[in-house]
Amino acid sequence: MYKIESKINTSSSEFKQNKGYMVSKVKELKERLSHVKKEKEI
C-alpha cells in the first residue's frame, strides 16, 4: 500500500482553530440527533 504524504501542519494555530470548530459542530450534531431520537420515541 502506498503512503499518502500530507503537508498539513497539525501544530499550526489555523489547524487548531479549525479542529476546535469541527469538534463543536460534531458535538452539536450529536446533541441534535439525540433530541430527534427522543422525540421519535414519544
PQR file of N, CA, C, O and H, with PARSE charges and radii, in Angstrom:
ATOM      1  N   MET A   1       0.838  -1.170   0.000 -0.4000 1.5000
ATOM      2  CA  MET A   1       0.000   0.000   0.000 -0.0000 2.0000
ATOM      3  C   MET A   1       0.892   1.245   0.000  0.5500 1.7000
ATOM      4  O   MET A   1       1.910   1.298   0.689 -0.5500 1.4000
ATOM      5  N   TYR A   2       0.491   2.230  -0.778 -0.4000 1.5000
ATOM      6  CA  TYR A   2       1.260   3.457  -0.873 -0.0000 2.0000
ATOM      7  C   TYR A   2       0.985   4.378   0.308  0.5500 1.7000
ATOM      8  O   TYR A   2      -0.136   4.421   0.814 -0.5500 1.4000
ATOM      9  H   TYR A   2      -0.336   2.187  -1.338  0.4000 1.0000
ATOM     10  N   LYS A   3       1.981   5.098   0.739 -0.4000 1.5000
ATOM     11  CA  LYS A   3       1.853   6.065   1.814 -0.0000 2.0000
ATOM     12  C   LYS A   3       1.372   7.390   1.227  0.5500 1.7000
ATOM     13  O   LYS A   3       1.922   7.870   0.236 -0.5500 1.4000
ATOM     14  H   LYS A   3       2.892   5.063   0.327  0.4000 1.0000
ATOM     15  N   ILE A   4       0.358   7.971   1.834 -0.4000 1.5000
ATOM     16  CA  ILE A   4      -0.147   9.260   1.396 -0.0000 2.0000
ATOM     17  C   ILE A   4       0.593  10.337   2.181  0.5500 1.7000
ATOM     18  O   ILE A   4       0.541  10.364   3.411 -0.5500 1.4000
ATOM     19  H   ILE A   4      -0.089   7.581   2.639  0.4000 1.0000
ATOM     20  N   GLU A   5       1.274  11.213   1.470 -0.4000 1.5000
ATOM     21  CA  GLU A   5       2.019  12.274   2.129 -0.0000 2.0000
ATOM     22  C   GLU A   5       1.139  13.505   2.269  0.5500 1.7000
ATOM     23  O   GLU A   5       0.371  13.837   1.366 -0.5500 1.4000
ATOM     24  H   GLU A   5       1.316  11.191   0.472  0.4000 1.0000
ATOM     25  N   SER A   6       1.254  14.170   3.393 -0.4000 1.5000
ATOM     26  CA  SER A   6       0.447  15.343   3.668 -0.0000 2.0000
ATOM     27  C   SER A   6       1.340  16.508   4.066  0.5500 1.7000
ATOM     28  O   SER A   6       2.397  16.316   4.666 -0.5500 1.4000
ATOM     29  H   SER A   6       1.877  13.900   4.126  0.4000 1.0000
ATOM     30  N   LYS A   7       0.915  17.697   3.735 -0.4000 1.5000
ATOM     31  CA  LYS A   7       1.646  18.894   4.129 -0.0000 2.0000
ATOM     32  C   LYS A   7       0.869  19.674   5.174  0.5500 1.7000
ATOM     33  O   LYS A   7       1.139  20.854   5.398 -0.5500 1.4000
ATOM     34  H   LYS A   7       0.056  17.853   3.247  0.4000 1.0000
ATOM     35  N   ILE A   8      -0.090  19.026   5.811 -0.4000 1.5000
ATOM     36  CA  ILE A   8      -0.892  19.667   6.848 -0.0000 2.0000
ATOM     37  C   ILE A   8      -0.052  19.793   8.108  0.5500 1.7000
ATOM     38  O   ILE A   8       0.556  18.826   8.567 -0.5500 1.4000
ATOM     39  H   ILE A   8      -0.309  18.068   5.629  0.4000 1.0000
ATOM     40  N   ASN A   9      -0.028  20.995   8.656 -0.4000 1.5000
ATOM     41  CA  ASN A   9       0.723  21.253   9.878 -0.0000 2.0000
ATOM     42  C   ASN A   9      -0.244  21.217  11.058  0.5500 1.7000
ATOM     43  O   ASN A   9      -0.938  22.199  11.323 -0.5500 1.4000
ATOM     44  H   ASN A   9      -0.522  21.781   8.283  0.4000 1.0000
ATOM     45  N   THR A  10      -0.291  20.108  11.753 -0.4000 1.5000
ATOM     46  CA  THR A  10      -1.233  19.941  12.866 -0.0000 2.0000
ATOM     47  C   THR A  10      -0.850  20.761  14.089  0.5500 1.7000
ATOM     48  O   THR A  10      -1.591  20.784  15.072 -0.5500 1.4000
ATOM     49  H   THR A  10       0.272  19.311  11.537  0.4000 1.0000
ATOM     50  N   SER A  11       0.280  21.425  14.046 -0.4000 1.5000
ATOM     51  CA  SER A  11       0.712  22.289  15.151 -0.0000 2.0000
ATOM     52  C   SER A  11       0.361  23.753  14.918  0.5500 1.7000
ATOM     53  O   SER A  11       0.524  24.582  15.813 -0.5500 1.4000
ATOM     54  H   SER A  11       0.883  21.406  13.248  0.4000 1.0000
ATOM     55  N   SER A  12      -0.119  24.074  13.723 -0.4000 1.5000
ATOM     56  CA  SER A  12      -0.417  25.472  13.402 -0.0000 2.0000
ATOM     57  C   SER A  12      -1.661  25.957  14.135  0.5500 1.7000
ATOM     58  O   SER A  12      -2.546  25.170  14.472 -0.5500 1.4000
ATOM     59  H   SER A  12      -0.252  23.401  12.996  0.4000 1.0000
ATOM     60  N   SER A  13      -1.715  27.247  14.372 -0.4000 1.5000
ATOM     61  CA  SER A  13      -2.876  27.829  15.053 -0.0000 2.0000
ATOM     62  C   SER A  13      -4.126  27.704  14.182  0.5500 1.7000
ATOM     63  O   SER A  13      -5.227  27.525  14.702 -0.5500 1.4000
ATOM     64  H   SER A  13      -0.997  27.887  14.098  0.4000 1.0000
ATOM     65  N   GLU A  14      -3.962  27.795  12.869 -0.4000 1.5000
ATOM     66  CA  GLU A  14      -5.111  27.661  11.963 -0.0000 2.0000
ATOM     67  C   GLU A  14      -5.708  26.256  12.056  0.5500 1.7000
ATOM     68  O   GLU A  14      -6.928  26.105  12.103 -0.5500 1.4000
ATOM     69  H   GLU A  14      -3.067  27.940  12.446  0.4000 1.0000
ATOM     70  N   PHE A  15      -4.863  25.237  12.081 -0.4000 1.5000
ATOM     71  CA  PHE A  15      -5.346  23.868  12.193 -0.0000 2.0000
ATOM     72  C   PHE A  15      -6.091  23.684  13.517  0.5500 1.7000
ATOM     73  O   PHE A  15      -7.173  23.099  13.551 -0.5500 1.4000
ATOM     74  H   PHE A  15      -3.871  25.360  12.043  0.4000 1.0000
ATOM     75  N   LYS A  16      -5.506  24.184  14.598 -0.4000 1.5000
ATOM     76  CA  LYS A  16      -6.130  24.037  15.918 -0.0000 2.0000
ATOM     77  C   LYS A  16      -7.465  24.759  15.985  0.5500 1.7000
ATOM     78  O   LYS A  16      -8.414  24.268  16.598 -0.5500 1.4000
ATOM     79  H   LYS A  16      -4.627  24.660  14.571  0.4000 1.0000
ATOM     80  N   GLN A  17      -7.538  25.915  15.359 -0.4000 1.5000
ATOM     81  CA  GLN A  17      -8.793  26.666  15.334 -0.0000 2.0000
ATOM     82  C   GLN A  17      -9.854  25.892  14.546  0.5500 1.7000
ATOM     83  O   GLN A  17     -10.993  25.763  14.994 -0.5500 1.4000
ATOM     84  H   GLN A  17      -6.767  26.313  14.861  0.4000 1.0000
ATOM     85  N   ASN A  18      -9.481  25.386  13.387 -0.4000 1.5000
ATOM     86  CA  ASN A  18     -10.418  24.605  12.574 -0.0000 2.0000
ATOM     87  C   ASN A  18     -10.857  23.335  13.293  0.5500 1.7000
ATOM     88  O   ASN A  18     -12.024  22.951  13.217 -0.5500 1.4000
ATOM     89  H   ASN A  18      -8.556  25.491  13.023  0.4000 1.0000
ATOM     90  N   LYS A  19      -9.928  22.681  13.990 -0.4000 1.5000
ATOM     91  CA  LYS A  19     -10.264  21.476  14.728 -0.0000 2.0000
ATOM     92  C   LYS A  19     -11.264  21.791  15.835  0.5500 1.7000
ATOM     93  O   LYS A  19     -12.232  21.057  16.032 -0.5500 1.4000
ATOM     94  H   LYS A  19      -8.980  22.993  14.051  0.4000 1.0000
ATOM     95  N   GLY A  20     -11.030  22.874  16.549 -0.4000 1.5000
ATOM     96  CA  GLY A  20     -11.952  23.281  17.602 -0.0000 2.0000
ATOM     97  C   GLY A  20     -13.348  23.540  17.061  0.5500 1.7000
ATOM     98  O   GLY A  20     -14.341  23.150  17.675 -0.5500 1.4000
ATOM     99  H   GLY A  20     -10.244  23.470  16.390  0.4000 1.0000
ATOM    100  N   TYR A  21     -13.422  24.194  15.920 -0.4000 1.5000
ATOM    101  CA  TYR A  21     -14.712  24.469  15.287 -0.0000 2.0000
ATOM    102  C   TYR A  21     -15.407  23.169  14.897  0.5500 1.7000
ATOM    103  O   TYR A  21     -16.603  23.002  15.136 -0.5500 1.4000
ATOM    104  H   TYR A  21     -12.615  24.512  15.421  0.4000 1.0000
ATOM    105  N   MET A  22     -14.654  22.252  14.295 -0.4000 1.5000
ATOM    106  CA  MET A  22     -15.219  20.975  13.858 -0.0000 2.0000
ATOM    107  C   MET A  22     -15.708  20.157  15.051  0.5500 1.7000
ATOM    108  O   MET A  22     -16.781  19.558  14.999 -0.5500 1.4000
ATOM    109  H   MET A  22     -13.682  22.388  14.101  0.4000 1.0000
ATOM    110  N   VAL A  23     -14.925  20.134  16.118 -0.4000 1.5000
ATOM    111  CA  VAL A  23     -15.320  19.393  17.322 -0.0000 2.0000
ATOM    112  C   VAL A  23     -16.629  19.954  17.874  0.5500 1.7000
ATOM    113  O   VAL A  23     -17.503  19.193  18.288 -0.5500 1.4000
ATOM    114  H   VAL A  23     -14.053  20.621  16.161  0.4000 1.0000
ATOM    115  N   SER A  24     -16.768  21.274  17.882 -0.4000 1.5000
ATOM    116  CA  SER A  24     -18.006  21.879  18.392 -0.0000 2.0000
ATOM    117  C   SER A  24     -19.200  21.531  17.498  0.5500 1.7000
ATOM    118  O   SER A  24     -20.304  21.310  17.994 -0.5500 1.4000
ATOM    119  H   SER A  24     -16.058  21.893  17.545  0.4000 1.0000
ATOM    120  N   LYS A  25     -18.980  21.483  16.191 -0.4000 1.5000
ATOM    121  CA  LYS A  25     -20.071  21.138  15.271 -0.0000 2.0000
ATOM    122  C   LYS A  25     -20.471  19.668  15.398  0.5500 1.7000
ATOM    123  O   LYS A  25     -21.653  19.340  15.299 -0.5500 1.4000
ATOM    124  H   LYS A  25     -18.083  21.662  15.787  0.4000 1.0000
ATOM    125  N   VAL A  26     -19.507  18.789  15.614 -0.4000 1.5000
ATOM    126  CA  VAL A  26     -19.805  17.370  15.816 -0.0000 2.0000
ATOM    127  C   VAL A  26     -20.621  17.199  17.098  0.5500 1.7000
ATOM    128  O   VAL A  26     -21.579  16.426  17.135 -0.5500 1.4000
ATOM    129  H   VAL A  26     -18.546  19.055  15.695  0.4000 1.0000
ATOM    130  N   LYS A  27     -20.235  17.921  18.139 -0.4000 1.5000
ATOM    131  CA  LYS A  27     -20.978  17.863  19.411 -0.0000 2.0000
ATOM    132  C   LYS A  27     -22.417  18.338  19.209  0.5500 1.7000
ATOM    133  O   LYS A  27     -23.359  17.722  19.709 -0.5500 1.4000
ATOM    134  H   LYS A  27     -19.457  18.549  18.109  0.4000 1.0000
ATOM    135  N   GLU A  28     -22.577  19.433  18.474 -0.4000 1.5000
ATOM    136  CA  GLU A  28     -23.904  19.967  18.188 -0.0000 2.0000
ATOM    137  C   GLU A  28     -24.739  18.949  17.405  0.5500 1.7000
ATOM    138  O   GLU A  28     -25.921  18.764  17.697 -0.5500 1.4000
ATOM    139  H   GLU A  28     -21.813  19.933  18.068  0.4000 1.0000
ATOM    140  N   LEU A  29     -24.140  18.297  16.427 -0.4000 1.5000
ATOM    141  CA  LEU A  29     -24.845  17.286  15.639 -0.0000 2.0000
ATOM    142  C   LEU A  29     -25.295  16.124  16.520  0.5500 1.7000
ATOM    143  O   LEU A  29     -26.432  15.664  16.410 -0.5500 1.4000
ATOM    144  H   LEU A  29     -23.180  18.447  16.190  0.4000 1.0000
ATOM    145  N   LYS A  30     -24.416  15.652  17.387 -0.4000 1.5000
ATOM    146  CA  LYS A  30     -24.769  14.545  18.281 -0.0000 2.0000
ATOM    147  C   LYS A  30     -25.914  14.926  19.202  0.5500 1.7000
ATOM    148  O   LYS A  30     -26.800  14.111  19.461 -0.5500 1.4000
ATOM    149  H   LYS A  30     -23.492  16.026  17.477  0.4000 1.0000
ATOM    150  N   GLU A  31     -25.905  16.161  19.702 -0.4000 1.5000
ATOM    151  CA  GLU A  31     -26.996  16.627  20.559 -0.0000 2.0000
ATOM    152  C   GLU A  31     -28.312  16.681  19.799  0.5500 1.7000
ATOM    153  O   GLU A  31     -29.357  16.300  20.326 -0.5500 1.4000
ATOM    154  H   GLU A  31     -25.186  16.823  19.491  0.4000 1.0000
ATOM    155  N   ARG A  32     -28.259  17.152  18.564 -0.4000 1.5000
ATOM    156  CA  ARG A  32     -29.472  17.222  17.748 -0.0000 2.0000
ATOM    157  C   ARG A  32     -30.009  15.829  17.432  0.5500 1.7000
ATOM    158  O   ARG A  32     -31.217  15.597  17.484 -0.5500 1.4000
ATOM    159  H   ARG A  32     -27.410  17.461  18.135  0.4000 1.0000
ATOM    160  N   LEU A  33     -29.108  14.901  17.103 -0.4000 1.5000
ATOM    161  CA  LEU A  33     -29.536  13.535  16.812 -0.0000 2.0000
ATOM    162  C   LEU A  33     -30.168  12.889  18.040  0.5500 1.7000
ATOM    163  O   LEU A  33     -31.165  12.176  17.933 -0.5500 1.4000
ATOM    164  H   LEU A  33     -28.127  15.089  17.061  0.4000 1.0000
ATOM    165  N   SER A  34     -29.584  13.144  19.198 -0.4000 1.5000
ATOM    166  CA  SER A  34     -30.131  12.607  20.437 -0.0000 2.0000
ATOM    167  C   SER A  34     -31.538  13.162  20.679  0.5500 1.7000
ATOM    168  O   SER A  34     -32.443  12.428  21.076 -0.5500 1.4000
ATOM    169  H   SER A  34     -28.774  13.724  19.285  0.4000 1.0000
ATOM    170  N   HIS A  35     -31.707  14.444  20.440 -0.4000 1.5000
ATOM    171  CA  HIS A  35     -33.018  15.080  20.621 -0.0000 2.0000
ATOM    172  C   HIS A  35     -34.054  14.478  19.669  0.5500 1.7000
ATOM    173  O   HIS A  35     -35.186  14.205  20.070 -0.5500 1.4000
ATOM    174  H   HIS A  35     -30.972  15.040  20.117  0.4000 1.0000
ATOM    175  N   VAL A  36     -33.669  14.274  18.419 -0.4000 1.5000
ATOM    176  CA  VAL A  36     -34.575  13.695  17.428 -0.0000 2.0000
ATOM    177  C   VAL A  36     -34.969  12.277  17.826  0.5500 1.7000
ATOM    178  O   VAL A  36     -36.133  11.898  17.697 -0.5500 1.4000
ATOM    179  H   VAL A  36     -32.750  14.495  18.093  0.4000 1.0000
ATOM    180  N   LYS A  37     -34.008  11.492  18.307 -0.4000 1.5000
ATOM    181  CA  LYS A  37     -34.311  10.126  18.722 -0.0000 2.0000
ATOM    182  C   LYS A  37     -35.288  10.114  19.892  0.5500 1.7000
ATOM    183  O   LYS A  37     -36.189   9.277  19.937 -0.5500 1.4000
ATOM    184  H   LYS A  37     -33.063  11.800  18.411  0.4000 1.0000
ATOM    185  N   LYS A  38     -35.119  11.037  20.839 -0.4000 1.5000
ATOM    186  CA  LYS A  38     -36.041  11.128  21.978 -0.0000 2.0000
ATOM    187  C   LYS A  38     -37.420  11.529  21.531  0.5500 1.7000
ATOM    188  O   LYS A  38     -38.406  10.982  22.025 -0.5500 1.4000
ATOM    189  H   LYS A  38     -34.387  11.718  20.802  0.4000 1.0000
ATOM    190  N   GLU A  39     -37.525  12.481  20.597 -0.4000 1.5000
ATOM    191  CA  GLU A  39     -38.815  12.912  20.078 -0.0000 2.0000
ATOM    192  C   GLU A  39     -39.524  11.784  19.339  0.5500 1.7000
ATOM    193  O   GLU A  39     -40.749  11.670  19.389 -0.5500 1.4000
ATOM    194  H   GLU A  39     -36.723  12.925  20.196  0.4000 1.0000
ATOM    195  N   LYS A  40     -38.756  10.966  18.662 -0.4000 1.5000
ATOM    196  CA  LYS A  40     -39.327   9.857  17.902 -0.0000 2.0000
ATOM    197  C   LYS A  40     -39.937   8.812  18.807  0.5500 1.7000
ATOM    198  O   LYS A  40     -40.893   8.138  18.424 -0.5500 1.4000
ATOM    199  H   LYS A  40     -37.761  11.059  18.621  0.4000 1.0000
ATOM    200  N   GLU A  41     -39.391   8.668  20.012 -0.4000 1.5000
ATOM    201  CA  GLU A  41     -39.875   7.669  20.966 -0.0000 2.0000
ATOM    202  C   GLU A  41     -41.203   8.048  21.589  0.5500 1.7000
ATOM    203  O   GLU A  41     -41.898   7.185  22.125 -0.5500 1.4000
ATOM    204  H   GLU A  41     -38.615   9.215  20.323  0.4000 1.0000
ATOM    205  N   ILE A  42     -41.572   9.315  21.530 -0.4000 1.5000
ATOM    206  CA  ILE A  42     -42.805   9.784  22.171 -0.0000 2.0000
ATOM    207  C   ILE A  42     -44.021   9.414  21.384  0.5500 1.7000
ATOM    208  O   ILE A  42     -45.139   9.735  21.788 -0.5500 1.4000
ATOM    209  H   ILE A  42     -41.007  10.016  21.094  0.4000 1.0000
TER
END
